[in-house]
Amino acid sequence: MPILELIIATATLINTASKEIAAYHHLEHDVTINSEVLKADGFGANSFFKCLLAEQPAENGNKPGRPIGYALYYFGYSVNHGRMLYLENLYVVPELRSKGIGMKLMKKVAEVALAAGCKEIKFVTVEWNQGAKDFYDRMGAHDTTESMQWHCMELGWDSLQRLAGN
């Protein structure tokens, strides 16, 4: 599969998945991104994020595989621990969930994190998604909201504009 086709397929999968995930969380109104922005932000010379893609092999070995999942991440820094990786999104197409694909993606993310000298991986999941929480618990993740009383905070677009005086 030529690189450009892979980039377009991956950006399209991420965009489609972000809409599906937003619907699952009842946040359809919150998706403001499109495939072109994802392609520019993730696959350009100065990418803001990295993406690992899971593919289902094609029946014909000469054809490209079908994108079936991804792990989208970026690097950050913790003043307490040093380098860290932030997992923004882990996604597997609905019909192939519970088949080990998510675990394989997470294992690869862990390998990437360690190779980059990261000391931790951070991510969030919603309170009511017990399946996701169980999945991450099986890997040894712990909920810092409960154990350390940390809360995930965010400044949205309007707040950023006000804060910057625009």
DSSP file with accessible surface (Angstrom, degrees, kcal/mol):
  #  RESIDUE AA STRUCTURE BP1 BP2  ACC     N-H-->O    O-->H-N    N-H-->O    O-->H-N    TCO  KAPPA ALPHA  PHI   PSI    X-CA   Y-CA   Z-CA
    1    1 A M              0   0   89      0, 0.0     5,-0.1     0, 0.0    62,-0.0   0.000 360.0 360.0 360.0 122.8    0.0    0.0    0.0
    2    2 A P     >  -     0   0   75      0, 0.0     4,-2.1     0, 0.0     5,-0.2  -0.276 360.0-116.6 -58.8 149.5    1.6    3.3   -1.0
    3    3 A I  H  > S+     0   0  127      1,-0.2     4,-2.7     2,-0.2     5,-0.2   0.888 112.9  53.6 -57.3 -44.7    2.3    5.6    2.0
    4    4 A L  H  > S+     0   0  110      1,-0.2     4,-2.6     2,-0.2    -1,-0.2   0.923 109.3  48.9 -60.4 -41.9   -0.1    8.3    0.8
    5    5 A E  H  > S+     0   0  107      1,-0.2     4,-2.7     2,-0.2    -1,-0.2   0.901 111.2  50.5 -63.6 -39.7   -3.0    5.8    0.6
    6    6 A L  H  X S+     0   0   58     -4,-2.1     4,-2.6     2,-0.2    -2,-0.2   0.916 110.5  49.5 -64.1 -41.6   -2.1    4.5    4.1
    7    7 A I  H  X S+     0   0   32     -4,-2.7     4,-2.9     2,-0.2     5,-0.2   0.940 113.3  45.7 -63.0 -46.3   -2.2    8.0    5.5
    8    8 A I  H  X S+     0   0   74     -4,-2.6     4,-2.6     2,-0.2    -2,-0.2   0.933 114.1  48.7 -63.9 -43.6   -5.5    8.8    3.9
    9    9 A A  H  X S+     0   0   27     -4,-2.7     4,-2.6    -5,-0.2    -1,-0.2   0.914 114.0  46.8 -62.6 -41.5   -7.0    5.5    5.1
   10   10 A T  H  X S+     0   0    7     -4,-2.6     4,-2.8     2,-0.2     5,-0.2   0.940 112.6  48.2 -67.8 -45.6   -5.7    6.1    8.6
   11   11 A A  H  X S+     0   0    1     -4,-2.9     4,-2.5     1,-0.2    -2,-0.2   0.912 113.4  48.9 -61.5 -39.1   -6.9    9.7    8.8
   12   12 A T  H  X S+     0   0   62     -4,-2.6     4,-2.8    -5,-0.2     5,-0.2   0.926 111.3  49.1 -66.8 -43.1  -10.3    8.5    7.5
   13   13 A L  H  X S+     0   0   22     -4,-2.6     4,-3.0     2,-0.2     5,-0.2   0.932 112.1  48.5 -61.6 -44.6  -10.5    5.7   10.0
   14   14 A I  H  X S+     0   0    5     -4,-2.8     4,-2.8     2,-0.2    -2,-0.2   0.932 113.0  47.7 -62.0 -44.4   -9.6    8.0   12.9
   15   15 A N  H  X S+     0   0   13     -4,-2.5     4,-1.7    -5,-0.2    -2,-0.2   0.938 114.5  45.5 -64.0 -45.2  -12.2   10.6   11.7
   16   16 A T  H  X S+     0   0   78     -4,-2.8     4,-2.2     1,-0.2    -2,-0.2   0.932 114.9  48.4 -62.9 -44.4  -14.9    7.9   11.4
   17   17 A A  H  X S+     0   0    0     -4,-3.0     4,-3.3    -5,-0.2     5,-0.3   0.891 106.4  56.0 -65.0 -39.1  -13.9    6.4   14.8
   18   18 A S  H  X S+     0   0   23     -4,-2.8     4,-2.3    -5,-0.2    -1,-0.2   0.902 109.5  47.2 -62.7 -35.9  -13.9    9.7   16.5
   19   19 A K  H  X S+     0   0  110     -4,-1.7     4,-2.2     2,-0.2    -1,-0.2   0.908 113.2  48.3 -68.9 -40.7  -17.5   10.3   15.4
   20   20 A E  H  X S+     0   0   62     -4,-2.2     4,-2.3     2,-0.2    -2,-0.2   0.929 113.3  47.0 -64.8 -43.9  -18.5    6.8   16.5
   21   21 A I  H  X S+     0   0   35     -4,-3.3     4,-1.9     2,-0.2    -2,-0.2   0.912 110.7  52.5 -65.1 -41.2  -16.8    7.2   19.9
   22   22 A A  H  <>S+     0   0   10     -4,-2.3     5,-3.8    -5,-0.3     6,-0.4   0.921 109.8  48.8 -61.1 -41.9  -18.5   10.6   20.3
   23   23 A A  H ><5S+     0   0   38     -4,-2.2     3,-1.5     3,-0.2    -2,-0.2   0.916 108.2  54.2 -63.8 -40.9  -21.9    9.1   19.6
   24   24 A Y  H 3<5S+     0   0  118     -4,-2.3    -1,-0.2     1,-0.3    -2,-0.2   0.871 114.0  41.6 -60.0 -35.8  -21.1    6.3   22.1
   25   25 A H  T 3<5S-     0   0   43     -4,-1.9    -1,-0.3    -5,-0.2    -2,-0.2   0.313 116.3-115.0 -93.0   5.4  -20.4    9.0   24.7
   26   26 A H  T < 5S+     0   0  139     -3,-1.5    -3,-0.2    -4,-0.2     3,-0.1   0.877  85.1 117.0  61.8  40.5  -23.4   11.1   23.6
   27   27 A L    > < +     0   0   72     -5,-3.8     3,-2.4    -6,-0.1     4,-0.4  -0.094  17.6 134.5-127.7  34.2  -21.0   13.9   22.4
   28   28 A E  G >  S+     0   0  112     -6,-0.4     3,-1.3     1,-0.3    -5,-0.1   0.859  72.2  59.6 -54.2 -36.9  -21.7   14.0   18.7
   29   29 A H  G 3  S+     0   0  148      1,-0.2    -1,-0.3    -7,-0.1    -2,-0.1   0.652  95.1  66.5 -65.6 -13.8  -21.9   17.8   18.8
   30   30 A D  G <  S+     0   0  101     -3,-2.4     2,-0.7    -8,-0.1    -1,-0.2   0.618  73.3  98.7 -87.5 -13.1  -18.3   17.9   20.2
   31   31 A V    <   +     0   0   42     -3,-1.3   -12,-0.0    -4,-0.4    -3,-0.0  -0.664  33.2 153.5 -83.1 114.7  -16.6   16.6   17.0
   32   32 A T        +     0   0  135     -2,-0.7     2,-0.2     2,-0.0    -1,-0.2   0.271  43.8  93.0-120.6   7.7  -15.2   19.5   15.1
   33   33 A I        -     0   0   59    -18,-0.1     2,-0.3     4,-0.0    -2,-0.0  -0.605  51.6-164.1-103.3 162.1  -12.3   17.8   13.2
   34   34 A N     >  -     0   0   77     -2,-0.2     4,-2.3     1,-0.0     3,-0.2  -0.863  38.5 -94.0-137.9 175.1  -12.1   16.2    9.8
   35   35 A S  H  > S+     0   0   28     -2,-0.3     4,-2.7     1,-0.2     5,-0.2   0.842 120.1  55.9 -60.8 -36.2   -9.9   13.8    7.9
   36   36 A E  H  > S+     0   0  124      2,-0.2     4,-2.4     1,-0.2    -1,-0.2   0.914 109.2  46.0 -65.0 -42.0   -7.9   16.7    6.2
   37   37 A V  H  > S+     0   0   55     -3,-0.2     4,-3.1     2,-0.2     5,-0.3   0.931 113.4  49.9 -65.7 -43.8   -7.0   18.2    9.6
   38   38 A L  H  X S+     0   0   11     -4,-2.3     4,-2.2     2,-0.2     5,-0.3   0.912 110.4  50.4 -60.1 -42.4   -6.1   14.7   11.0
   39   39 A K  H  X S+     0   0   53     -4,-2.7     4,-1.9     1,-0.2    -1,-0.2   0.938 115.2  42.5 -62.0 -45.4   -3.9   14.1    7.9
   40   40 A A  H  X S+     0   0   64     -4,-2.4     4,-0.7     1,-0.2    -2,-0.2   0.913 118.7  44.0 -68.0 -42.2   -2.1   17.4    8.3
   41   41 A D  H  < S+     0   0   63     -4,-3.1     7,-3.7    -5,-0.2     8,-0.9   0.776 125.5  29.6 -77.2 -25.9   -1.7   17.2   12.1
   42   42 A G  H  < S+     0   0    8     -4,-2.2    -2,-0.2    -5,-0.3    -3,-0.2   0.655 125.8  35.2-108.8 -17.9   -0.6   13.6   12.3
   43   43 A F  H  < S+     0   0   59     -4,-1.9    -3,-0.1    -5,-0.3    -2,-0.1   0.254  92.5  96.2-127.6  14.5    1.2   12.8    9.1
   44   44 A G  S >< S-     0   0   37     -4,-0.7     3,-0.8    -5,-0.1    -4,-0.0  -0.255  92.1 -86.0 -92.7-173.7    3.1   16.0    8.2
   45   45 A A  T 3  S+     0   0  103      1,-0.3     2,-0.3    -2,-0.1    -4,-0.1   0.848 127.4  36.6 -63.7 -35.1    6.7   16.9    8.9
   46   46 A N  T 3  S-     0   0  145     -6,-0.2    -1,-0.3     2,-0.0    -3,-0.1  -0.524  87.4-171.9-116.6  65.5    5.8   18.3   12.3
   47   47 A S    <   -     0   0   36     -3,-0.8    -5,-0.2    -2,-0.3    -6,-0.1  -0.254  22.3-155.7 -65.9 141.2    3.2   15.9   13.5
   48   48 A F  S    S+     0   0  164     -7,-3.7     2,-0.3     1,-0.1    -6,-0.2   0.616  79.1  20.9 -85.6 -19.8    1.3   16.6   16.7
   49   49 A F        -     0   0   18     -8,-0.9     2,-0.3    25,-0.1    25,-0.2  -0.948  66.8-136.2-144.4 165.2    0.5   13.0   17.2
   50   50 A K  E     -A   73   0A  95     23,-3.2    23,-2.4    -2,-0.3     2,-0.4  -0.856  18.3-157.4-117.5 158.2    1.6    9.5   16.3
   51   51 A C  E     -A   72   0A  29     -2,-0.3     2,-0.5    21,-0.2    21,-0.2  -0.989  10.1-156.6-144.3 128.8   -0.7    6.6   15.3
   52   52 A L  E     -A   71   0A  33     19,-2.5    19,-2.0    -2,-0.4     2,-0.4  -0.909  22.0-152.4-100.1 132.2   -0.2    2.9   15.3
   53   53 A L  E     -A   70   0A  48     -2,-0.5     2,-0.5    17,-0.2    17,-0.2  -0.893   7.3-152.6-112.3 131.6   -2.5    1.1   12.8
   54   54 A A  E     -A   69   0A  16     15,-3.0    14,-3.1    -2,-0.4    15,-1.2  -0.884  19.4-167.3 -97.5 131.7   -3.9   -2.4   13.1
   55   55 A E  E     -A   67   0A  84     -2,-0.5    10,-0.0    12,-0.3    15,-0.0  -0.947  21.4-136.0-121.7 142.6   -4.7   -4.0    9.8
   56   56 A Q  E     -A   66   0A  74     10,-3.0    10,-2.4    -2,-0.4    -2,-0.0  -0.850  41.1-111.6 -89.7 123.1   -6.6   -7.1    8.9
   57   57 A P        -     0   0  112      0, 0.0     2,-0.1     0, 0.0     8,-0.1  -0.232  30.1-114.7 -58.2 144.2   -4.6   -8.9    6.2
   58   58 A A        -     0   0   32      5,-0.5     7,-0.1     2,-0.2    -3,-0.0  -0.438  16.4-124.0 -74.5 152.1   -6.1   -9.0    2.7
   59   59 A E  S    S+     0   0  209      1,-0.1     2,-0.7    -2,-0.1    -1,-0.1   0.882 106.2  59.0 -63.8 -37.5   -7.1  -12.4    1.3
   60   60 A N  S >  S-     0   0   79      4,-0.1     3,-2.2     1,-0.1    -2,-0.2  -0.855  85.4-144.5 -92.1 116.7   -4.8  -11.7   -1.6
   61   61 A G  T 3  S+     0   0   74     -2,-0.7    -1,-0.1     1,-0.3    -3,-0.1   0.657  96.2  60.4 -57.8 -18.3   -1.3  -11.1   -0.2
   62   62 A N  T 3  S+     0   0  153      2,-0.1    -1,-0.3    -3,-0.0    -3,-0.0   0.618  92.8  79.5 -85.1 -14.0   -0.6   -8.5   -2.9
   63   63 A K  S <  S-     0   0  138     -3,-2.2    -5,-0.5     1,-0.1     2,-0.0  -0.625  89.6-100.9 -93.8 154.9   -3.4   -6.2   -1.7
   64   64 A P        -     0   0   58      0, 0.0    -4,-0.1     0, 0.0    -1,-0.1  -0.333  40.3-109.7 -69.4 154.1   -3.3   -3.9    1.2
   65   65 A G        -     0   0   12     -7,-0.1    -4,-0.0    -8,-0.1    -7,-0.0  -0.284  31.9-101.8 -75.9 169.0   -4.9   -4.9    4.5
   66   66 A R  E     -A   56   0A 101    -10,-2.4   -10,-3.0    -2,-0.0     2,-0.2  -0.816  34.0-118.2 -93.6 126.2   -8.1   -3.3    5.9
   67   67 A P  E     +A   55   0A  29      0, 0.0   -12,-0.3     0, 0.0     3,-0.1  -0.461  41.7 165.8 -62.6 126.3   -7.5   -0.8    8.7
   68   68 A I  E     -     0   0A  10    -14,-3.1    25,-2.9     1,-0.4     2,-0.3   0.432  56.6  -8.2-124.7  -2.8   -9.3   -2.3   11.8
   69   69 A G  E     -AB  54  92A   0    -15,-1.2   -15,-3.0    23,-0.3    -1,-0.4  -0.968  54.0-161.6 179.9 166.7   -8.0   -0.3   14.7
   70   70 A Y  E     -AB  53  91A   1     21,-2.4    21,-2.8    -2,-0.3     2,-0.4  -0.989  16.9-141.6-157.1 161.7   -5.5    2.3   15.9
   71   71 A A  E     -AB  52  90A   0    -19,-2.0   -19,-2.5    -2,-0.3     2,-0.5  -0.991  21.5-162.5-126.6 118.2   -3.8    3.8   18.9
   72   72 A L  E     +AB  51  89A  14     17,-2.9    16,-1.8    -2,-0.4    17,-1.8  -0.906  23.7 154.0-104.9 128.2   -3.3    7.5   18.7
   73   73 A Y  E     -AB  50  87A  17    -23,-2.4   -23,-3.2    -2,-0.5     2,-0.3  -0.924  25.3-163.0-147.1 167.0   -0.8    9.0   21.1
   74   74 A Y  E     - B   0  86A  88     12,-1.9    12,-3.2    -2,-0.3     2,-0.3  -0.968  27.9-106.6-149.0 162.6    1.6   11.8   21.7
   75   75 A F  E     + B   0  85A  91     -2,-0.3    10,-0.2    10,-0.2     2,-0.2  -0.653  39.1 163.5 -94.4 149.4    4.6   12.4   24.0
   76   76 A G  E     - B   0  84A  31      8,-2.6     8,-1.9    -2,-0.3     2,-0.4  -0.753  28.9-112.8-144.0-167.4    4.6   14.7   27.0
   77   77 A Y  E     - B   0  83A 165     -2,-0.2     2,-0.5     6,-0.2     6,-0.2  -0.999  10.9-158.2-143.9 135.5    6.6   15.4   30.1
   78   78 A S  E  >  - B   0  82A  12      4,-3.1     4,-3.1    -2,-0.4     3,-0.1  -0.959  13.6-149.0-111.4 127.4    5.9   15.0   33.8
   79   79 A V  T  4 S+     0   0  134     -2,-0.5    -1,-0.1     1,-0.2     4,-0.1   0.691 101.0  48.8 -69.6 -14.3    7.9   17.1   36.2
   80   80 A N  T  4 S+     0   0  122      2,-0.2    -1,-0.2     1,-0.0    -3,-0.0   0.790 131.1  11.6 -89.2 -32.2    7.7   14.2   38.7
   81   81 A H  T  4 S-     0   0  104      1,-0.3     2,-0.3    -3,-0.1    -2,-0.2   0.515  93.3-131.7-126.6 -13.0    8.7   11.3   36.4
   82   82 A G  E  < S+B   78   0A  13     -4,-3.1    -4,-3.1    36,-0.1    -1,-0.3  -0.713  70.0  29.0  96.4-141.7   10.1   12.7   33.2
   83   83 A R  E     +B   77   0A 149     -2,-0.3    36,-3.0    34,-0.3    37,-0.6  -0.248  67.0 172.5 -61.9 140.3    9.1   11.5   29.8
   84   84 A M  E     -Bc  76 120A  19     -8,-1.9    -8,-2.6    34,-0.2     2,-0.4  -0.947  27.2-135.2-143.4 161.2    5.6   10.2   29.3
   85   85 A L  E     -Bc  75 121A   0     35,-2.1    37,-2.4    -2,-0.3     2,-0.6  -0.975  15.0-151.4-117.0 133.6    3.3    9.0   26.6
   86   86 A Y  E     -Bc  74 122A  40    -12,-3.2   -12,-1.9    -2,-0.4     2,-0.8  -0.941   7.0-148.9-107.7 119.0   -0.4   10.2   26.5
   87   87 A L  E     +B   73   0A   3     35,-2.8    37,-0.4    -2,-0.6   -14,-0.2  -0.795  18.3 177.7 -86.4 109.4   -2.8    7.7   24.9
   88   88 A E  E     +     0   0A 100    -16,-1.8     2,-0.3    -2,-0.8   -15,-0.2   0.856  64.3   2.6 -80.3 -37.6   -5.5    9.9   23.3
   89   89 A N  E     -B   72   0A  36    -17,-1.8   -17,-2.9     2,-0.0     2,-0.4  -0.973  47.7-170.6-157.6 136.5   -7.5    7.1   21.7
   90   90 A L  E     +B   71   0A  32     -2,-0.3     2,-0.4   -19,-0.2   -19,-0.2  -1.000  26.2 173.6-124.3 124.8   -7.5    3.3   21.4
   91   91 A Y  E     +B   70   0A  12    -21,-2.8   -21,-2.4    -2,-0.4     2,-0.4  -0.998  18.9 178.4-140.7 138.2  -10.0    2.1   18.9
   92   92 A V  E     -B   69   0A  14     -2,-0.4   -23,-0.3   -23,-0.2     5,-0.1  -0.995  44.8 -99.3-133.0 137.5  -11.0   -1.3   17.3
   93   93 A V    >   -     0   0   13    -25,-2.9     3,-1.9    -2,-0.4     4,-0.3  -0.247  39.2-115.1 -56.1 141.9  -13.8   -1.6   14.8
   94   94 A P  G >  S+     0   0   61      0, 0.0     3,-1.4     0, 0.0    -1,-0.1   0.857 110.5  56.3 -52.2 -41.9  -16.9   -2.9   16.6
   95   95 A E  G 3  S+     0   0  112      1,-0.3    -2,-0.1     3,-0.0     0, 0.0   0.663 111.0  44.9 -71.0 -10.4  -17.2   -6.3   14.8
   96   96 A L  G X  S+     0   0   25     -3,-1.9     3,-0.6   -28,-0.1     5,-0.4   0.238  82.7 124.1-116.9  14.3  -13.6   -7.2   15.8
   97   97 A R  T <   +     0   0  104     -3,-1.4    -4,-0.0    -4,-0.3     0, 0.0  -0.342  66.4  31.4 -72.0 157.3  -13.6   -6.2   19.5
   98   98 A S  T 3  S+     0   0  134      1,-0.1    -1,-0.2    -2,-0.0    -3,-0.0   0.774  89.8 104.6  65.1  29.8  -12.7   -8.8   22.2
   99   99 A K  S <  S-     0   0  140     -3,-0.6    -2,-0.1     0, 0.0    -1,-0.1   0.178 100.8 -96.9-120.4  11.7  -10.4  -10.6   19.8
  100  100 A G  S  > S+     0   0   34      3,-0.0     4,-2.1     4,-0.0     5,-0.1   0.426  92.8 116.4  91.3  -0.9   -7.1   -9.3   21.3
  101  101 A I  H  > S+     0   0   27     -5,-0.4     4,-2.5     2,-0.2     5,-0.2   0.933  77.1  48.9 -68.3 -44.7   -6.5   -6.5   18.8
  102  102 A G  H  > S+     0   0   12      1,-0.2     4,-2.6     2,-0.2    -1,-0.2   0.907 111.2  50.8 -60.3 -40.7   -6.8   -3.8   21.5
  103  103 A M  H  > S+     0   0   77      2,-0.2     4,-2.5     1,-0.2    -1,-0.2   0.910 109.4  50.3 -65.0 -40.1   -4.3   -5.7   23.7
  104  104 A K  H  X S+     0   0  157     -4,-2.1     4,-2.1     2,-0.2    -2,-0.2   0.910 111.2  48.9 -64.6 -40.2   -1.9   -6.0   20.8
  105  105 A L  H  X S+     0   0   11     -4,-2.5     4,-2.5     2,-0.2    -2,-0.2   0.931 111.7  48.9 -63.7 -44.1   -2.1   -2.2   20.2
  106  106 A M  H  X S+     0   0   14     -4,-2.6     4,-2.5     2,-0.2    -2,-0.2   0.893 109.1  52.9 -63.2 -38.8   -1.6   -1.5   23.9
  107  107 A K  H  X S+     0   0  129     -4,-2.5     4,-2.1     1,-0.2    -1,-0.2   0.931 110.5  47.5 -61.7 -42.6    1.4   -3.8   24.0
  108  108 A K  H  X S+     0   0   98     -4,-2.1     4,-2.6     2,-0.2    -2,-0.2   0.902 109.6  53.0 -66.5 -39.5    2.9   -1.9   21.0
  109  109 A V  H  X S+     0   0    0     -4,-2.5     4,-2.8     1,-0.2    -1,-0.2   0.925 108.7  50.7 -60.4 -42.3    2.2    1.4   22.6
  110  110 A A  H  X S+     0   0   38     -4,-2.5     4,-2.6     1,-0.2    -2,-0.2   0.911 109.7  50.1 -62.2 -40.7    4.0    0.2   25.7
  111  111 A E  H  X S+     0   0   83     -4,-2.1     4,-2.5     2,-0.2    -2,-0.2   0.917 111.3  48.7 -63.3 -43.1    7.0   -0.8   23.6
  112  112 A V  H  X S+     0   0   30     -4,-2.6     4,-1.7     2,-0.2    -2,-0.2   0.923 111.3  50.6 -61.7 -45.0    7.0    2.6   21.9
  113  113 A A  H  <>S+     0   0    4     -4,-2.8     5,-2.9     1,-0.2     4,-0.2   0.937 112.7  45.0 -60.2 -47.7    6.9    4.3   25.3
  114  114 A L  H ><5S+     0   0  130     -4,-2.6     3,-1.6     1,-0.2    -1,-0.2   0.910 110.2  54.2 -64.8 -40.8    9.8    2.3   26.7
  115  115 A A  H 3<5S+     0   0   91     -4,-2.5    -1,-0.2     1,-0.3    -2,-0.2   0.819 108.7  50.5 -63.2 -28.8   11.9    2.8   23.5
  116  116 A A  T 3<5S-     0   0   31     -4,-1.7    -1,-0.3    -3,-0.2    -2,-0.2   0.400 121.3-108.1 -88.9   2.5   11.4    6.6   23.9
  117  117 A G  T < 5 +     0   0   33     -3,-1.6   -34,-0.3     1,-0.2    -3,-0.2   0.694  62.3 161.1  81.4  18.5   12.5    6.5   27.5
  118  118 A C      < -     0   0    8     -5,-2.9   -34,-0.2    -6,-0.2    -1,-0.2  -0.465  32.2-161.2 -75.6 146.1    9.0    7.1   28.9
  119  119 A K  S    S+     0   0  151    -36,-3.0     2,-0.3     1,-0.2   -35,-0.2   0.530  71.1  10.8 -99.3 -14.3    8.3    6.3   32.6
  120  120 A E  E     -c   84   0A  44    -37,-0.6   -35,-2.1    -7,-0.1     2,-0.4  -0.991  56.9-136.4-159.6 160.5    4.5    6.2   32.2
  121  121 A I  E     -c   85   0A  48     -2,-0.3     2,-0.4   -37,-0.2   -35,-0.2  -0.991  24.6-164.4-119.6 131.6    1.5    6.2   29.9
  122  122 A K  E     +c   86   0A  93    -37,-2.4   -35,-2.8    -2,-0.4     2,-0.3  -0.908  19.2 146.5-117.1 149.4   -1.5    8.3   30.8
  123  123 A F        -     0   0   53     -2,-0.4     2,-0.3   -37,-0.2   -35,-0.1  -0.961  30.6-130.8-166.2 167.4   -5.0    8.2   29.5
  124  124 A V        -     0   0   87    -37,-0.4     2,-0.3    -2,-0.3    19,-0.0  -0.909  14.5-175.7-126.8 157.6   -8.6    8.8   30.5
  125  125 A T        -     0   0   52     -2,-0.3     2,-0.1     8,-0.0    -2,-0.0  -0.971  36.1 -96.4-145.3 154.5  -11.8    6.8   30.2
  126  126 A V    >   -     0   0   46     -2,-0.3     3,-1.3     1,-0.1     7,-0.2  -0.395  31.3-118.0 -75.0 152.2  -15.4    7.8   31.2
  127  127 A E  T 3  S+     0   0  128      1,-0.3    -1,-0.1    -2,-0.1     6,-0.1   0.866 110.3  49.2 -54.5 -43.4  -16.7    6.7   34.6
  128  128 A W  T 3  S+     0   0  130      1,-0.2     2,-1.8     2,-0.1    -1,-0.3   0.563  83.2  94.6 -83.2  -5.2  -19.6    4.5   33.2
  129  129 A N    <>  +     0   0   27     -3,-1.3     4,-2.2     1,-0.2     3,-0.3  -0.518  44.3 165.3 -88.4  76.6  -17.5    2.6   30.7
  130  130 A Q  H  > S+     0   0   94     -2,-1.8     4,-2.9     1,-0.2     5,-0.2   0.848  70.4  60.1 -62.8 -34.2  -16.8   -0.4   32.9
  131  131 A G  H  > S+     0   0   49     -3,-0.2     4,-2.2     2,-0.2    -1,-0.2   0.926 108.5  43.7 -59.7 -44.7  -15.6   -2.5   29.9
  132  132 A A  H  > S+     0   0   18     -3,-0.3     4,-2.6     2,-0.2     5,-0.2   0.920 113.4  51.3 -66.5 -43.3  -12.8   -0.1   29.2
  133  133 A K  H  X S+     0   0   29     -4,-2.2     4,-2.6     1,-0.2    -2,-0.2   0.921 111.4  47.5 -61.6 -42.0  -11.9    0.2   32.9
  134  134 A D  H  X S+     0   0   66     -4,-2.9     4,-2.2     2,-0.2    -1,-0.2   0.909 110.1  53.6 -63.3 -42.0  -11.8   -3.6   33.2
  135  135 A F  H  X S+     0   0   37     -4,-2.2     4,-0.7    -5,-0.2    -2,-0.2   0.947 113.4  41.6 -57.3 -49.7   -9.6   -3.8   30.1
  136  136 A Y  H ><>S+     0   0   28     -4,-2.6     5,-2.1     1,-0.2     3,-0.7   0.875 110.6  57.5 -70.1 -35.1   -7.1   -1.3   31.5
  137  137 A D  H ><5S+     0   0   87     -4,-2.6     3,-1.8    -5,-0.2    -1,-0.2   0.898  99.8  59.0 -59.1 -40.8   -7.2   -2.8   34.9
  138  138 A R  H 3<5S+     0   0  173     -4,-2.2    -1,-0.2     1,-0.3    -2,-0.2   0.773 104.0  52.3 -61.6 -24.3   -6.1   -6.2   33.4
  139  139 A M  T <<5S-     0   0   66     -3,-0.7    -1,-0.3    -4,-0.7    -2,-0.2   0.526 126.3-100.3 -85.8 -10.6   -3.0   -4.4   32.2
  140  140 A G  T < 5S+     0   0   61     -3,-1.8    -3,-0.2    -4,-0.4    -2,-0.1   0.543  70.8 149.6 102.0   8.6   -2.2   -3.1   35.6
  141  141 A A      < -     0   0   34     -5,-2.1     2,-0.4    -8,-0.1    -1,-0.3  -0.369  30.8-151.8 -69.6 153.9   -3.4    0.5   35.1
  142  142 A H        -     0   0  127     -2,-0.0     2,-0.9     4,-0.0     3,-0.1  -0.965  18.0-116.1-129.5 151.1   -4.8    2.3   38.2
  143  143 A D     >  -     0   0   50     -2,-0.4     4,-2.6     1,-0.2     3,-0.4  -0.731  23.0-172.7 -88.0 105.7   -7.4    5.0   38.5
  144  144 A T  H  >>S+     0   0   53     -2,-0.9     6,-1.9     1,-0.2     4,-1.4   0.695  80.4  69.9 -75.4 -15.8   -5.6    8.1   39.9
  145  145 A T  H  45S+     0   0   67      4,-0.2    -1,-0.2     3,-0.2     4,-0.2   0.930 114.5  26.8 -62.0 -43.1   -9.0    9.8   40.2
  146  146 A E  H  45S+     0   0  128     -3,-0.4    -2,-0.2     2,-0.1    -1,-0.1   0.923 128.8  40.7 -84.1 -48.0   -9.8    7.5   43.1
  147  147 A S  H  <5S+     0   0   75     -4,-2.6    -3,-0.2     1,-0.2    -2,-0.1   0.854 134.7  16.2 -75.8 -35.0   -6.3    6.5   44.4
  148  148 A M  T  <5S-     0   0  106     -4,-1.4    -1,-0.2    -5,-0.3    -3,-0.2   0.397  96.8-123.0-117.9  -1.7   -4.6    9.9   44.2
  149  149 A Q      < +     0   0  157     -5,-0.5     2,-0.3    -4,-0.2    -4,-0.2   0.826  55.0 155.5  58.5  39.3   -7.7   12.2   43.9
  150  150 A W        -     0   0  148     -6,-1.9     2,-0.4     2,-0.0    -1,-0.2  -0.696  27.5-155.4 -88.4 146.3   -6.4   13.8   40.6
  151  151 A H        -     0   0  133     -2,-0.3     2,-0.6    -7,-0.0    -6,-0.0  -0.974  17.4-122.9-124.3 138.2   -9.0   15.2   38.3
  152  152 A C        -     0   0   96     -2,-0.4     2,-0.3     2,-0.0   -28,-0.0  -0.691  36.1-171.6 -79.5 119.2   -8.6   15.7   34.5
  153  153 A M        -     0   0  159     -2,-0.6     2,-0.3     2,-0.0     0, 0.0  -0.790   5.9-174.1-112.2 156.1   -9.2   19.4   33.8
  154  154 A E        -     0   0  169     -2,-0.3     2,-0.6     2,-0.0    -2,-0.0  -0.997  21.8-147.1-151.1 146.3   -9.5   21.1   30.4
  155  155 A L        -     0   0  104     -2,-0.3    -2,-0.0     4,-0.0     2,-0.0  -0.976  28.7-152.8-108.8 115.6   -9.8   24.6   29.0
  156  156 A G     >  -     0   0   29     -2,-0.6     4,-2.8     1,-0.1     5,-0.2  -0.153  34.7 -84.2 -80.2-179.0  -11.9   24.6   25.9
  157  157 A W  H  > S+     0   0  181      1,-0.2     4,-2.5     2,-0.2     5,-0.2   0.901 127.5  48.0 -54.8 -49.8  -11.8   26.9   22.9
  158  158 A D  H  > S+     0   0  113      1,-0.2     4,-2.4     2,-0.2    -1,-0.2   0.919 113.4  48.3 -61.3 -42.3  -14.0   29.7   24.5
  159  159 A S  H  > S+     0   0   37      2,-0.2     4,-2.8     1,-0.2    -2,-0.2   0.895 110.6  51.3 -65.4 -39.7  -12.0   29.5   27.7
  160  160 A L  H  X S+     0   0   84     -4,-2.8     4,-2.5     2,-0.2     6,-0.2   0.921 110.1  49.9 -62.0 -43.2   -8.7   29.7   25.7
  161  161 A Q  H  X>S+     0   0   54     -4,-2.5     5,-2.8    -5,-0.2     4,-0.5   0.933 113.4  45.0 -61.5 -46.1   -9.9   32.7   23.8
  162  162 A R  H ><5S+     0   0  167     -4,-2.4     3,-1.1     3,-0.2    -2,-0.2   0.929 113.3  50.2 -63.5 -45.7  -11.0   34.5   27.0
  163  163 A L  H 3<5S+     0   0  132     -4,-2.8    -2,-0.2     1,-0.3    -1,-0.2   0.899 111.3  48.3 -61.8 -39.2   -7.8   33.7   28.8
  164  164 A A  H 3<5S-     0   0   71     -4,-2.5    -1,-0.3    -5,-0.2    -2,-0.2   0.539 116.1-116.0 -79.4  -6.0   -5.6   34.9   25.9
  165  165 A G  T <<5       0   0   65     -3,-1.1    -3,-0.2    -4,-0.5    -2,-0.1   0.730 360.0 360.0  80.0  23.0   -7.7   38.1   25.8
  166  166 A N      <       0   0  137     -5,-2.8    -1,-0.2    -6,-0.2    -2,-0.1  -0.674 360.0 360.0 -94.0 360.0   -9.1   37.5   22.3
